[in-house]
Amino acid sequence: MDDSQSTTRRDFLKTGAVLSAGTALTGLTLPGEANARPGQARSGFKTAPVETVRVGFVGVGGMGSSHVQNYLAIDGLEIKAICDIVPAKVERAQKMCTDAGRPKPAGYSNGPRDFERMCEKEDLDLVMTATPWEWHVPVCLSAMKNGKHAATEVPAAMFLDDCWALVETAEKYGKHCQMMENCCYDRIELMTLNLVRQGLLGEILHAEAGYLHDLRDVKFSKEGEGLWRRAWAQKLNGNLYPTHGLGPVAQCMNINRGDAFDVLVSMSSPGRGLHEYAVEKFGAGSPQAAEKFVLGDVNTSLIRTKLGKTIILIHDTNLPRPYTRINLVQGTKGLAHKWPDRIYVEGKAEKAHAWDDFERFAAEYDHPLWKAIASKGEGRGHGGMDYIEDYRLIQSLRKGEPLDQDVYDAAAWSAVVEASCRSVAAKGKPVAIPDFTRGLWKTNPPLGIITA
C-alpha cells in the first residue's frame, strides 16, 4: 500500500459518510474477506533477539509522554528519536530523556508526515505511535517498510482495508506490529486469564465487555483528544473504541488461538449526549451546538465466534456515567466479573448463588506477571498496567519471543469498528468479520501464562 492509499483525515471523513448511510451499503459482507486476500499467515512469529532495543516515538502528547516515562524506567532500550507536529512536545520529551541521564534523542517536527523521514533516516528497532487514530496505520506502515517493528495505541485501525494493510505489511517485511492494549495487563484481567487457564471456570462460553466512559468534556476540549476525537462522532455510528473491553476477553476465549470471530450484529441508540452537552456548556447559539453527530450514545454489539461462543460488547462515551469496562467471562463452572470485582465458582463459593470477592482467590491465582512487576508500575499510567504492557513488549523483543498481542489480534479486535458501523447502518443485520489468520486459528496454541 502506498501513501495515497493510507487512511488520512480526508479519507476517514469520506469513508465515514458512506458507513453512516445505510443506503450506501452494497452488501453486508465486509470487503477484503479472507478468501479474497491471499497471503502467508504466520504462527507464533518471532524475530532474532535484540540486546538493546532502539526506539523512536511518534506523537508525545498525553499518552505518548506516558509511554516515554515508562520506557525510561525499563532496562535494555534506548530512546533514539522523538517526532511530533508540535516542536514544544518534542523538546519536552527530549528533556524527559536528558533529565533521566539518557542521551538526547533526535527531534522531528517538520509537519504531519515527518515520521516518514524519521523512519527512513534513523537506525531503529521499534517505532511507537500515540497519535490521533487516523495516523496509526500510516505510521506503522512507514515503520515496517523501513525495517522497523511497529507498535500503536488503540485502535490499531478504524477501517477494514487498513486492518488488512497492517497484516499484509507485517507479513511481507517480517516485522512485528503490536496494538498496545493496556487493559490486558490490569490485575483482575490478568487474574481472570489465569483462572481460565487453570480450568477454574470450566469451558468458557460467553463474555461481556465494553468501554463505558463519560468523555463529553474530553471531546469538547481545546487540547489533546478534543482536537480530533469529536470528529469521529460526526461521521461514524458504531463501536469506535472496542479494544479496551474486547482484548482481555478475547484472550480468555482464545480468539485467533483456537477460535476466531465469525459474525457481528450491532445496534446504536439515538445520539443526544454530545449535542445536549454543547448546548448546556457553550450555549444554544454556539458553533459547538450547531455540530451534527451521527454516533449513537450507546452502541451494543453481539459477536459470535467460529465455535459458536458469544460476546456482548458495549460502547458508551457520550452520556453521564461512572467509568466501567464490565469485563465478564463465563464458563461451565463459574464466572468472573470486573466492575464491580466479584467471582462465583460452583463448589468453591462460600455461599451457593452468592458472589465471592476476588481476594479469596488471589493467593493462588493472582497472575505471576502482575505479582512480579506490578510494584514497578506504581504511580504510572492507569494503575500500572501501562508499564506492564510496555515492559512486556521490550522484554519480548529482547528475548526474541512471540508477542503477547500480534498483528492478527490488532486487526481482529480493531475490525469491530467498521463491522459495527456496517451492521448499524443495515439495521442490525449480521456482518462477517474476516479471519486475518487465514485458518491458522485452528492450530495456533492459546496464549500461555507469561512471567517477568
N, C-alpha and C positions, 0 to 999 in steps of 0.2 A: 504494500500500500504506500503510495507516495504522499507527499504533504497535502496535495489537493484533495485527497480522499479522507484525510483525518477529520475527526469531529472538531469543529470550531464553534464559536458562539453563533456565527451566522448559520452554520449547518444545523445546530440544535434548534434554533428558532424556526427554521423551515421544516425540519422533521417533526418538531413538536406540534406544529399546526396540523400536520397530517394525522398524527396519532390522537389528537384531541377531537377529531371529527369522524364519527362513525361512518359517514357516507363515503369517506375517502379510502376505507379499507377495501382491499381487493380480495382478501381471504383471511382465514383465521390461522393458517399455518404460518409461523414466523419465517421470514426469509433466511436463507443460509442454513437449512436443516442439515443434519449430519450427512445424509445421503448425497447432498449437493456440494459438500465441502471435503474433497479428498485430501488426504494428508496422512502423516505417520505420527500417531499419538505416542506419548512417552509414558512409561510406567515407572514410578519411583525414580524420577530423573534426579541426577546429582552431578556435580562438577568437581574438578580437582580442588583439593583443599587450598585455601588462601591464608597464609600465616598472618598477614596484616591487611585488612580489608580497607581499600581506599574508596572514600565516599564523596559524592557530590550531591548537594541538596538543591532542589528546585522548589521555590516557594517557602519562605521562612517567616510567615505571619504567625498566627496563634499556634496552630498545630505543628507547623514546620519548626518553629523555635523550640517547642516542647520536645520534638524528636532530637534536635541538636543537643539539648541539655542531656537527654538520655544517652546519646551516643558518646558524649564527653565523659560519661561515667562507666563506659564499657571498655574492657581491655581488648587489644588486638585490632584496633582500627585507627585510621587517620581521616580527618575531615579535610579534603583537599580543595574543594570548590563550593562556593555558595552563589546561587542565582535567584534573583527576584526582580520584578519590574520596578520596585521601589528601592533606590540606592540606600536610603537610610536603614532599611531592613537588612540589606546585605552587610552594611557596616556594623549593625547591632550583632548579627550572628558571628561576624569575624571577631568582634570584641569578646563575645562569649568564649570563643576558642582561645584567644590570647590570654584572657583572664584566667583560664584553666591551665595555663602553662603550655598550651599547644601552639604549633606554628600557625601563622595567619593564612587562612585559605584564600585562594584566588577568588576574585569577585566578578560577577557577571550581572549587569543590569542595563544592557543596551537594547531595550524593547522586549515585547512579549515572547519573541522566539529566540532570545539569546541563549536559551538552554541548548539549542542545536549547536551553537558554537562551543559551548562547554562540553557537550558530549563528543564532539569531533576533536577538540584540542586536548582535553585533559586525560591523563593516564589514570583511569578509574576502574574499580571493580564493580561498584554499585552506584546507581543513581536513584535517589529517593525523592518523590514528589508529594507535596502537600499543597496543591494549587486548587483553584476552582474546578469543579467537576469536568467542565468541557476540555480542560487541558491535561487530564490524567493520561488519556490514550496517546496524544501526540508526544508527550514527554517520554512515556515508556517505550514507544516505538523508536524514537530517536536514540534512546539509550541502547536498546538491544541491537539496532542496526549498526551501532558504533562499537559493538563488542562489550557492552556493559550489562550486568544484571539490572533489573528494574524492580522497584518497589513503589507502591502508590497508596495514598489514602483512599478511603471508601467513598462511593462505589468505584470499582476499577473502571467501569464504562457505563454509559447510560443507554447505549443502543446496541442491538444485536450484532450488526456488522462490525462494530468496534470490539465486541467480545471476541468474535472470530479473529479479528486482526491481531489482538494480543496473543491468542493461542497460536496462530499460524506463524507469527513473527518469532515467538519464543522457540517454536519447533525448528524453524528454518535456521536460526542463528545459534541454537544450542545454548540459550540463556534462560535463567530464572526470571519469572515475573510474578511477584507476590503482591496480593492485596493485603494491606496491614489492618486486619480485622482484630482490633484490640480486645473486643468483648469475648473472644475465645479464650482469653487469658485471665479473666476475672475469677475470683476464688470459687464462687458457687458453680460457675460454668465448668471450671476445671474439675471440681469435685464431682459434679454430675457425670462428666465424661468418665471419670474413674469408677464411679458406681456402675455405670453402664458396662464398662469393660470387665469389671469383676462379676457381672451377671446378677447383681443385686436386684435390678428392676425387671429381670426376665427379658423376653424378646421385646424390643422397642417397636411399637405400632403407630404411635401418634405423638405429635409435638405441637406446641403453640408458642408463638414468639412475636416480637414486634418492636417498633420504635415509637414510643408514645411520650412526646416531649413538647411542651409549650415553647415554640420558637418564634412567636409573634414579635417579640422585642428584637430578637436577633435578626429576623428577616427585614425589619424596617430600620436597622441600624445604619448609620452613615459610614461605618467602617467594618472591616473584617468580612464575614459572610454576608452581611447586609448589602454589600456592593454587588453581589451576584446571585445569591441563593434564591431571593424572591422571584427572580425572572423565570426560574423553572416552574414555579406555581402558576405562571401566566400562560404556559404552553403545554404542560403535560398533566394528565389526570390518571393517576395510578399510585403505585408504591414507589416513590422516588428515592427511598433510602432503606433498602431491605436488609442490609447485611448484618447490622448490629444484632438483631434478634435471630436472623436466619443462620448465620455462620456457626454459632455454638451447637444448635440443634442439628444442623446438617452433619456436623462431625459425629454427634451421638448416633445418628441414623445411617452412618457410613455412606453418605452421598459421594459419588464418584469412586467409592471404595467398597463395593458390594451391593450398591443400589444407586439409583440416579433419579433426578427429577424427570417427570414424564409430562404431566398436563397441569395447567393452572387455569382457574376461573377467578375473576376479580370483579368487585363492585365498589363504587365510591358513593358516599353520602353527598348531599349538596355542599357547596362551599360557601360558608358565611363568615368564618372567623377572621380572615385577613381584612376583608372589607370593613366589618364592624370595628375591628381594632383601629384601622386607619381613620375612620370617621371619629371615633372617640378620642384618639390621641392627636390627630392633626387637623380635624375639622371637616365638616361635610363638603366644603368647597376647596379642599386641598388637592394638590396633584396626586397624592397618595390615595385619597378616597376615590379618585377617578380611575384608578387602575382596575383592570379586569382580570379576574383569576378563574382558571378552569379546574384547578386542583380541588377535588373533594376533600372536605375536612377530615374524614375518616375513610380510609381505604381498607377493605378486608379481602384477602386473597386466600384461596384454598388450593394447595398443591397436592397432587397425587404422585407417588413415586412409581418407578417401574415395577416394584414388588407390591404395589397396592397400598402402601402406607400413606399417612396423611399428615399435612402440616397446615395449621391456620396461622396466617401472617398478617399483622395489622400495621398500618402507618397512620399516625395521628399527631400532627405538629402545628395545627392552626387554631386550636381551642384551649381554653384554660384547663389545666390539669396538672397534677403531680407527675413526676417522671416515673416511667416503668419500661422494662423490656419484656415483661411477662415470663418468658423462659420456662416452659413446662415440657417435660419429657415423660411419656407414659408407656409402661410396658406391661407384660402379663403378670408381673409380681408386685408392681407398685409404681409410684410416680414421684418425681422430684420437681419442685416448683420454686422459682425465684420471684421476688416482688409480690407478696412477702416470701421470705425464705422458709420453706417448710417441705416435709417429706413424709411419705407414707409407704411402708414396705410391709406387705402381708406376712404375718407370722413374726415380725420383729417389732411392730409398733407397741408402744406402752399400753395403748387402749385401742380396741377394734374401732374402725371407722373414724379415727381421730388423727389429726396431723401431729407429727413429731417435729422438734427443732433439728435443724441440720447438725448442730453441735453434738448431738448424740452419736453421730456417725463420723465426726471429724477425725478423731484419733486414729481410726482405721482407714478412712477413705479420703482424707484430705490429699489432694494431688501432690506428688513428690516434687514437681516443678515449683509449685506455689510455696511449699514448705522450705525449699532450698533457697529461693532468691527473692521472695516477696518483701523481705525486710530491706533489700537494696532499692526497692521501688517506693518506699515510704516517702511521702511528701512530693512525689512526682505525679504525672498526669493520670487522672481517672483512678485514683486509689492504688496505683502501682501496676495496673495491667498494661499500660503503655510501655513501661520499662521492660516488662517481661517479653512483650512481643518484639521490641527492638533487640533485646538480648538474644532471643531465640533465632532471629534472622541472621545476626552476625555470627552466632555460635555455629549455625548450620553451614554457613559459607566457609568458616574457618576449618571445620571438620570435614567438609566435602560430603555432607549428608543431604538427603532429600528434605525439602522444606515442609513445615507443618501444613502450610496452605500453598498449593501450587497454582499454576496459571489456569488449570481446569476448574479449580474451586473459584478463583477470581471471576471467571467467565460465567459459571453456572449460577453463582449467588447474585451476580450483577445482572444477569439476563432477566431476572424478575421485573426489573424496571420496565423494559419495553413490553414484555409479555403481559404485565398487569395493565398497562395503558391500552394495549390492543383489546384485551378482554373487556375492560370497562367500556371502551368505545363501541364494542359489539354487544352491549347489554348483558355482559356476564357469560358469554359463550366461551367454551374451552379453547385454550391456546396451547399448542405444543411447545415445550422447552427443549431445545436441541441437546443432544448428547455430545458434548465437546470432547469426551474421551474416545469417541468412535468405537464404543463397545468394550473398552478396557475396564469399565466399572465392574464388569462381571468377574474379573480376576484380580483387580487391584486389592491388596491387603488393606484392612482398616488402619486408621491412624492409631498408633500404639500409645502407651503411657510414657511420655518422654520425661527425661530428667535433666537437671542442670549439668 
